[in-house]
Amino acid sequence: MSVALELLDRDRILAGLTAVARAGLSRLEVYPVIDSTNRWLLDKAREGWPSGAVCLAEQQQSGRGRQGRSWQSPFAAGLAGSLLWRFDGSPAALSGLSLATGIAVARALRDFGVADIGLKWPNDVLWGGRKLGGILLESGSTVDVFYVVAGVGLNVALPRSAATVIDQPWVDLREILGAERVSRNRLASLLISELIETFVRFQEGGFAERAAEWAGFDQVAGRRVRLKLPNATVTGIARGVDVTGALLLETADGRIGPYLGGEISLRVEP
């Protein structure tokens, strides 16, 4: 299937934002090629840039996911971007932000016309059991203000050559929707709008008010999973998440305990 190349257009993206997003957006930068949108915004955060700064790129030369994994980012074949946000108080208040970000991505994709979007704790965006995108949150601090950079990568129309270096089942929007329906600019507007609105709400009420919504996208609840921790491996049945965003795992002894993201990786067992 041939795909018409649609480059990111800053003016078109801005025109498609919601009123809340326009009010919360401090600046929007669009680059043809960049090292990493997350890394770029982390540098800007250290320089004092305010909340609401967004960086998009046609291609990332060093895009990455959790635990240092590389993220495939061929030119104009996906949607890669990051949002900077500042929070007062303790980093503990940010618990569940990765999951809230996932919900924002799922809502944007649903509004874009993608049905049956799923989320795999803590940061994968799935469709039909295959990976459509991923999320990476990185943080830092200046004095008493903590900042977070939320990076999102979505597969739009990956060249088949990219499949040779992806180590898990994947899917792109070209396959899901058909090439004629994939407008990266409209998707960028929806995504930025949902992210900013989500971060505004999170700053006010944390993850608790979104926990029930997570359940509607949760792809692992009720399934047997294996958690790889820094110093151990635990298996059990996933029982959703709590109000902090921790995964609830029922182990063989019948006990249910919480596990928070960080360096934990999750695999669904057959």
N, C-alpha and C positions, 0 to 999 in steps of 0.2 A: 504494500500500500504506500503510495507516495504521500509525503507530508509537506505542506507548504510551510516554509520557514517564517515564523512570526517572531521578530525581535522585540525585546521588552521596550516599551515606550513610556517614559516617565509621566508625560501629560495624560495619556490614556489611563494609566494606573491611578493617578491622583483623581481623575474625574469619576472613577468608579468607587471611590471610598465612601463609607457611610459618614454621617455627620459626626458621630462619636469618634471615629477613626481620624477624621480630618482635624478634630480638636486635639486629639492626643498625639498626632504625628508631629515631631519636631523637625525632621528632615528626611528626605528620601534620596538615596544615592544609588545609581544604576551604573554598573561597570560591565564592559565586554568581557574582560578577563581579570581575575583577582586570585590571590593566593588562597584565601579562605574568608568568607563573609564574617564568620564568627571571630576569627583572629583579628580582622580589620576593625570590627566594632569593639573588641576588647581593648585594643590600643586606643581607640577614641574615648572609651569609658575612662581610661586612666588619664586622659587629657581633660576630662571634665564634661564631656558631652552629656546632655540631659536625656531623660527618658523619652521614648518615642522616636528614636533614630532608627531608620531601617536601611539596610544595605542589601541590594539584589545584584546578582551577577549572571551573565550568560554562561560563564564557565569558571569553575574553581580548579586551580592547579593542585591544591593540597586539601581538597575537601575531606572531611573525616566525620566518623560517627563515634558512638560510645566506645570506650576502652581502646581508643587510638585506631580503630578500623578505618580504612580508606573508603571514600564515598565516590562512586563513579559520576562524573560530571562533564560529559561531552558538550561541546558548544551548542547552546540553544536547544538541548535535548531534554532538559528538565526544568524545574523551577527551584532555584537555590537562593535562600535569603535568610537574614537574621534581624532580630529586633533587640534593641537595648532598653532595659528598664531598671530604674533605681528604686530601692526599697529602704525604708527606715527600720531600725530595730535589729533583732537577731536573725541570723540565717535560718534558725529553726522555723521561723514564720514562713519560709519558702517551701516547706514540705508539701508535696503534692503539686508543685508548679509544673513539673514535667508532664504529669497526667492532665492537668488543666490545659496545657499547650496542645497535647494530643487531641483533646476534645475540640479545641478551636480549629485544628486542622481538619478533623472529621466533619465538623459543621460546615466549613468552607467547601469541602469536597461535595458534601450533600447538596449544598446550594448550587454547586456547579453542575449537578445532575448525576452524580455518582451514587448509586444505591448500594446498600449492604456494605458500607465501610466498617471495618473493624479495627480495634486497637489491641495490641499485645503489650502487656505491662513490661517495662515501663515506657517504651519509646518507639515502638514500631507501628506503622500505619499499614494495614493489610486490606486486601480485596481478594475474595475467593481463596483465602489461606496463603496468598502470595504477597510479598513485600512490595508496596506501592511507594512507601516513603519512610523517612526516619526523622528523629528529633534529637538534637544535642543541646543541652543547657550547660553553660559554663558561667562561673561567677568570680567576683573579686570584691574588693572593698577599698574605700577611701575614707579615712577617719571613721565615723560611725554610720556611714551610708554604704549599704551593700548594693551591688549591681549584678544583673543577670543579662547574659546574651543568649537568646533562644534562637537556635538555628534550625531551619526546616529544609529538607530536601525531598522533592517529589519527582518521580519518573513520569515524564510527559511522552516522549517519543524516542526512546533509546535506540541507537543503532544496534543491529544484531551482533556486531563485533564486541560490544560491551558485555554481552552475555558470557563471554569466555572467561571473564575475570570476576563475575559475581558468584559467590559461593552458596547461594540459596535461591529457592524459587522466587521469581519476581514477576511483576506485571507493570505496564505503563498505561497512561490515559488513552493513548492511541488505540490500544487493544480494547479497552473498556468502552470507550465512547465513539470511536471512529475519528479519523483525522480531521474531518470537516468541523468537528465540534470542539476541538482543542484550542481555545484562545488563552495563551499564557498570560496576556495582560489582564483579562477578566479574572482569571484564577488568582493572579497576584493581588488584585484589588480585594477580592473576597477573603483571601488569606490574611492580608494585612489588617483588614477591618476586624475579622474575628480575633486575631491575636491581640490587637490593641484593646478591644472591648473586654476580652478575657483578662488581660493584665490589669485593667482598671478595676474590674470586679474582684479579682484576686487580692488586690491591694486592700480592698475594703473588707472582704470576708473570708479569704483563704480558700482552701480546697473543699471544705465541708459542704458548701452549697452546690458543688458540682459532682460530689461523690455518687449520687443517684444517677446522674446523667452518664457517668463513666460506665455504669452497669449495662446501659443500652448498647455500648460499643464493645464491651469486654469479650475478647475471643478466647480467653483461657479459663474463665470461671467454670468450675465443675469438671475440669480436665486434670489428668495426672501430669504433673510437671516436675522437672528437676531444676533446682536452684544451685548454681555454682557460686559459692561464697569465696572470699579471699583465702580462707583456710579450711574450708569444708564443702561438702556437697550434701544437699538435703532434698529428699523427694516427698511428694504428697499430693493432695488434691487442692487445687486453687479454689478459694472461697471468696473471691472478689477482693475489694480493697476497703480499708477503713477511712475515716474522715481526714487522716493525715496523708493518704495516698499510699500507705504501706500495703503490700500484698499480704493477704491472709492465707496461710497455708495450713491445711489439716494433715498432720503426720500420722504414721501408722498407729500410734497410741491414742488417737482420737483427739489430741489437743490441737487447738488452732492458735497459731502465733503470727505476729506481724513481721514482715521483712521489708526494709526500706531499700530503695535503689542503689545509689552509689556504684560500687564495683560488682554488684550482683548481676549475673546473666541467667536468663530463663530459657529452658527448652521444654517444649511440649513432648511428652512421651507417647509412643504409639498406643 
